[in-house]
Amino acid sequence: MNALVTINAGICGFVTSAEVSSPDNQNVEFHVSSNCEKIAKLGKSLKQYEPIDAYQEISPASDSVFMAIVRDNLKGCCSGCAVPSGLFKAMQVAAGLALPKDISISLSKR
C-alpha cells in the first residue's frame, strides 16, 4: 500500500511531501521531498535504513529506528517540527496499521 502526505510545517514556510510505500504491509520505504534542508537530509538518512519495519516502530518493547534518525537529523529549533509526526502517520497508513485521516494542529497566542 502507498500513503501520500503533505505537511505544511508552520511559520518557517517549509512544505514537505512524501510517499511512503509498503509492498508487504509491514516494511516501508520513504520518498521525501522538502524545501527544508534539514527535512531533505532526514529523507536521505531514512533511505539508509530502509526498509523500516513499521510493526517494530509501533512496539513499546523496542527502540524506534525512525525516531533515532529524526533525533540525529533535527536538532535545535527543529525539535518541535511537525514533519516527523506526519511521516510517522504515513508510515502507519502504508503498512495498514492506521486508516488515512487528516490530522491537524492549531496554534495561537493568548
Beta strands, then each sheet from edge to edge (+ up, - down):
strand 1: 2-8
strand 2: 15-21
strand 3: 27-34
strand 4: 52-53
sheet 1: 1+ 2- 3+ 4-
end
